[in-house]
């Protein structure tokens, strides 16, 4: 910082006090336009994006948390491998590790046996880097899962690959044990 | 109503008192030669809710280009040019003085008049009258600050412009629009699922953004005046990274229709989808050059993410950035002469500014997780997202790196800033 200068204490304190007082009021909405020949209407708020939008929408499932509504649905039976939905990756990698082979095979088998079933694979990254670039990186992981399923005979029409990028990432990780939780693809079925 | 607010910051100077303990006032930097100016209280403003001179003074101070003089304790506080005793103000080194009045007029409205005077030549530099509704006091003050800024620096003011950003409070995401000083925040859309990548239409009437409300990224375009919104792109896979063409007729977007993220263009009405990049790599974060001829984008086609450019109607891309192992999020300065982007500088993600003619790069920000650079419409300031104590905050830095500010949300995270265009 080459250019550091002092500001007038009293003035700033006065300003900040005024700012606080203003901040406490509930100021009505009325944007821009100085001369109100044609007053600008206030910014209109769209309906909350998720109100009433959930019918039939894909719902996130966290593995091991569905014991209560397992019923006869193998996808939700905690004793069935199909209830396992998370595939973790190494750093900077979209290679599916050997330990997930049986999980991927089980889901492939299920999709082949249920032609109507639809799956979304959601890729995830940690928070390092920019949101849009991480969205693209996360996509690589969901595509890697899809390709593994394709190799086992599953058709593209049953799988959609998307990415949440860093949006679901645990924040402010201090170590790799935390970061590694975010290097993940999640499997979600339509109707979950 | 939640208000995010600019703070001057740095360790040098910290003001605290019982009355304003919640508000940290710190200052960092400032132009080498600040213009000393006296912004006098407006006369007759007792029934006006806002102190118009204080709003003007705050705008000018925040720019780093002005030194606003203390007026309290002065024996004479003129409200019109003829009352000014110039010697009293030149004794304080004032180069300019503003005086004005707010009068009540018919219909519950106000008449605001102001004069900007040259303290040395004792001549008027600008004078304006406004007839306004009481709710327009703040915007009028910003307009006046813009006129003062323009007259004394020769460049367009930005105080009457608006900014968009995303807040996350608890589990709730909101796209908000506020005045450039953080006041008057209004929610454009809110959701329990993430919202990212807001982008202003060039005329300032619409925002494009990416919403995960349907459990996948979909691009919407929403009118700020009517609140109506349309799906711009909802193709299989991801729909993200919207960027308007300078004439507002189309947007560059990113789809994963095949598998990898690729850049497409689409007409603003959602028709005319055209693939622009065709690679086996990641191509994302498109940005049009101000002349509309080029689309710059991030790509790892060379191994590590770097910035490339391609003609706006497609063709063979060429590489733009060569230094460093991670350069993403290209954003043009309004005059097209400089490119801001995010560089990974030894594990710290920072805002870099590259002069396109010389190729020289300057790191402008000082955080470790800085992203989303966005130029003010006059090109003098960049707004960006940073982290303060693990929480998302907005920060701004002058394009010469000398003046820094922060904009905090008292209760949640704030991120993904986008500075709107100059309008009206």
Boltz contact constraints between the chains, C-beta under 6 A:
constraints:
  - contact:
      token1: [A, 1]
      token2: [B, 28]
      max_distance: 6.0
  - contact:
      token1: [A, 1]
      token2: [B, 29]
      max_distance: 6.0
  - contact:
      token1: [A, 3]
      token2: [B, 29]
      max_distance: 6.0
  - contact:
      token1: [A, 3]
      token2: [B, 30]
      max_distance: 6.0
  - contact:
      token1: [A, 3]
      token2: [B, 32]
      max_distance: 6.0
  - contact:
      token1: [A, 3]
      token2: [B, 402]
      max_distance: 6.0
  - contact:
      token1: [A, 4]
      token2: [B, 12]
      max_distance: 6.0
  - contact:
      token1: [A, 5]
      token2: [B, 30]
      max_distance: 6.0
  - contact:
      token1: [A, 7]
      token2: [B, 27]
      max_distance: 6.0
  - contact:
      token1: [A, 8]
      token2: [B, 70]
      max_distance: 6.0
  - contact:
      token1: [A, 9]
      token2: [B, 15]
      max_distance: 6.0
  - contact:
      token1: [A, 11]
      token2: [B, 70]
      max_distance: 6.0
  - contact:
      token1: [A, 12]
      token2: [B, 15]
      max_distance: 6.0
  - contact:
      token1: [A, 12]
      token2: [B, 25]
      max_distance: 6.0
  - contact:
      token1: [A, 13]
      token2: [B, 15]
      max_distance: 6.0
  - contact:
      token1: [A, 15]
      token2: [B, 54]
      max_distance: 6.0
  - contact:
      token1: [A, 15]
      token2: [B, 58]
      max_distance: 6.0
  - contact:
      token1: [A, 16]
      token2: [B, 20]
      max_distance: 6.0
  - contact:
      token1: [A, 16]
      token2: [B, 23]
      max_distance: 6.0
  - contact:
      token1: [A, 16]
      token2: [B, 25]
      max_distance: 6.0
  - contact:
      token1: [A, 17]
      token2: [B, 19]
      max_distance: 6.0
  - contact:
      token1: [A, 17]
      token2: [B, 20]
      max_distance: 6.0
  - contact:
      token1: [A, 18]
      token2: [B, 51]
      max_distance: 6.0
  - contact:
      token1: [A, 18]
      token2: [B, 54]
      max_distance: 6.0
  - contact:
      token1: [A, 23]
      token2: [B, 3]
      max_distance: 6.0
  - contact:
      token1: [A, 26]
      token2: [B, 1]
      max_distance: 6.0
  - contact:
      token1: [A, 29]
      token2: [B, 186]
      max_distance: 6.0
  - contact:
      token1: [A, 30]
      token2: [B, 135]
      max_distance: 6.0
  - contact:
      token1: [A, 32]
      token2: [B, 139]
      max_distance: 6.0
  - contact:
      token1: [A, 34]
      token2: [B, 130]
      max_distance: 6.0
  - contact:
      token1: [A, 34]
      token2: [B, 139]
      max_distance: 6.0
  - contact:
      token1: [A, 34]
      token2: [B, 140]
      max_distance: 6.0
  - contact:
      token1: [A, 34]
      token2: [B, 143]
      max_distance: 6.0
  - contact:
      token1: [A, 35]
      token2: [B, 130]
      max_distance: 6.0
  - contact:
      token1: [A, 36]
      token2: [B, 133]
      max_distance: 6.0
  - contact:
      token1: [A, 41]
      token2: [B, 225]
      max_distance: 6.0
  - contact:
      token1: [A, 43]
      token2: [B, 177]
      max_distance: 6.0
  - contact:
      token1: [A, 43]
      token2: [B, 186]
      max_distance: 6.0
  - contact:
      token1: [A, 43]
      token2: [B, 224]
      max_distance: 6.0
  - contact:
      token1: [A, 44]
      token2: [B, 226]
      max_distance: 6.0
  - contact:
      token1: [A, 44]
      token2: [B, 227]
      max_distance: 6.0
  - contact:
      token1: [A, 45]
      token2: [B, 187]
      max_distance: 6.0
  - contact:
      token1: [A, 46]
      token2: [B, 189]
      max_distance: 6.0
  - contact:
      token1: [A, 46]
      token2: [B, 222]
      max_distance: 6.0
  - contact:
      token1: [A, 46]
      token2: [B, 227]
      max_distance: 6.0
  - contact:
      token1: [A, 46]
      token2: [B, 229]
      max_distance: 6.0
  - contact:
      token1: [A, 48]
      token2: [B, 190]
      max_distance: 6.0
  - contact:
      token1: [A, 49]
      token2: [B, 189]
      max_distance: 6.0
  - contact:
      token1: [A, 49]
      token2: [B, 191]
      max_distance: 6.0
  - contact:
      token1: [A, 49]
      token2: [B, 211]
      max_distance: 6.0
  - contact:
      token1: [A, 49]
      token2: [B, 213]
      max_distance: 6.0
  - contact:
      token1: [A, 50]
      token2: [B, 191]
      max_distance: 6.0
  - contact:
      token1: [A, 50]
      token2: [B, 192]
      max_distance: 6.0
  - contact:
      token1: [A, 50]
      token2: [B, 213]
      max_distance: 6.0
  - contact:
      token1: [A, 53]
      token2: [B, 213]
      max_distance: 6.0
  - contact:
      token1: [A, 57]
      token2: [B, 215]
      max_distance: 6.0
  - contact:
      token1: [A, 58]
      token2: [B, 215]
      max_distance: 6.0
  - contact:
      token1: [A, 130]
      token2: [B, 328]
      max_distance: 6.0
  - contact:
      token1: [A, 130]
      token2: [B, 329]
      max_distance: 6.0
  - contact:
      token1: [A, 130]
      token2: [B, 342]
      max_distance: 6.0
  - contact:
      token1: [A, 130]
      token2: [B, 371]
      max_distance: 6.0
  - contact:
      token1: [A, 131]
      token2: [B, 196]
      max_distance: 6.0
  - contact:
      token1: [A, 132]
      token2: [B, 241]
      max_distance: 6.0
  - contact:
      token1: [A, 132]
      token2: [B, 284]
      max_distance: 6.0
  - contact:
      token1: [A, 132]
      token2: [B, 285]
      max_distance: 6.0
  - contact:
      token1: [A, 133]
      token2: [B, 298]
      max_distance: 6.0
  - contact:
      token1: [A, 133]
      token2: [B, 328]
      max_distance: 6.0
  - contact:
      token1: [A, 135]
      token2: [B, 240]
      max_distance: 6.0
  - contact:
      token1: [A, 136]
      token2: [B, 261]
      max_distance: 6.0
  - contact:
      token1: [A, 136]
      token2: [B, 282]
      max_distance: 6.0
  - contact:
      token1: [A, 136]
      token2: [B, 284]
      max_distance: 6.0
  - contact:
      token1: [A, 139]
      token2: [B, 238]
      max_distance: 6.0
  - contact:
      token1: [A, 139]
      token2: [B, 256]
      max_distance: 6.0
  - contact:
      token1: [A, 139]
      token2: [B, 261]
      max_distance: 6.0
  - contact:
      token1: [A, 143]
      token2: [B, 259]
      max_distance: 6.0
  - contact:
      token1: [A, 160]
      token2: [B, 236]
      max_distance: 6.0
  - contact:
      token1: [A, 161]
      token2: [B, 237]
      max_distance: 6.0
  - contact:
      token1: [A, 162]
      token2: [B, 216]
      max_distance: 6.0
  - contact:
      token1: [A, 162]
      token2: [B, 237]
      max_distance: 6.0
  - contact:
      token1: [A, 162]
      token2: [B, 238]
      max_distance: 6.0
  - contact:
      token1: [A, 163]
      token2: [B, 238]
      max_distance: 6.0
  - contact:
      token1: [A, 167]
      token2: [B, 194]
      max_distance: 6.0
  - contact:
      token1: [A, 172]
      token2: [B, 390]
      max_distance: 6.0
